[in-house]
Amino acid sequence: MSKKGRGKIISLILILVLAAGAYFVYQKYIAGAIHLKDKNYTYIYIETNDSFEDVINDINSENIIDDLKAFEFLAKKMDLDKNIHPGKYRITNGMTKRQIINLIKYNKQEKVKLTFNSQIHNLEEFVAYVDDKLELNDEELENYLADEKKLYDDFRLDPDNAFALIRPGVYEIGWASSMDEFIDALKKTYNTTWNEKRKTLAKKIGFTVSEVITLASIAQSESAIESEQEKIAGVYINRINKNMCLQADPTLKFANKNFDVQRVLDVDKEINSPYNTYKNKGLPPGPICLVSIQSIDAVLNHVKHKFIFFCAKPELNGYSDFSCTYEEHLKYANAYQKAMNKRGINR
């Protein structure tokens, strides 16, 4: 064989060796799709101030990388160690090492959906829920909610009525969001609700924003029907103007933490609490539930009338019978009690 022929063969062999080497490197360090067992995706959580080693350990704890050394080598080559972003990252079945690295490097984190609704009854439950969903710890949030200056500066509220700052709804926020970022998300929704029009209406009826929210929470707890909420709010405003106790049963449920009971008993009225509106005149310190815009508007646009009593109709359909005298109210109350007894609702 001629030298020229041998040269071609050697060149071909070298090309094949290099190609095989390149393929090996590609498969080992770049490709190598992950395969999750019994699920289509998983999550990794990178905490604030996590080091490169912490990130590698977080990924390794999920057992999704077959060759961790190769992954670490590629991650450094791609400068992941200089571009670590805390957050929640969704790793899907079939992703390559490069895709996982880019996910973190370019901060393509998945937002956490926080749902604030009627299942959150008080600040303690709110703090516990947020602590479970975000990196924020409960102590940090509790300290904020107890800080008079911060609450006033951000919401014109105080620790007694801080529950009023939470607007019900779904919030999408980064898992590793700072306290400031979390509060900003709450503030944005709060300020959207409390626009100049609603603030003006609150002043017109002689209430502060927090007082409107508190009264709205009571009216909302009495009925889900907007027209009824408007009339019920009118009853409570009449009572306030007459310096009467509100005697609002929902406040007793809140004070006793009996959130699911359907019937309030006389023993519930004995509790010593600022939320016991059978013992204390005026509004309680803060709201007793998360309040909808409908309920806020029901207070701001409450029906002006002379009623000072109301009682749920015996049909238990969300509507009430309203009255101006106690004698008339007793007639409605007796009909309601009989309906509850007939249905076997004792608590």
Secondary structure, DSSP 8 states (H G I E B T S, - for coil): --HHHHHHHHHHHHHHHHHHHHHHHIIIII------SS-SEEEEEE-TT--HHHHHHHHHHTT--S-HHHHHHHHHHTTGGG----EEEEEETT--HHHHHHHHHTT----EEEEESTT--SHHHHHHHHHHHSSS-HHHHHHHHT-HHHHHHHHS--GGGGGGG---EEEEE-TT--HHHHHHHHHHHHHHHS-HHHHHHHHHTT--HHHHHHHHHHHHHH-S-HHHHHHHHHHHHHHHHTT-B---HHHHHHHHT-TT-S---GGGGG---TT-TTTSBS--SS-SS---HHHHHHHHT-------EEEE-TT-SS-EEEESSHHHHHHHHHHHHHHHHHTT---
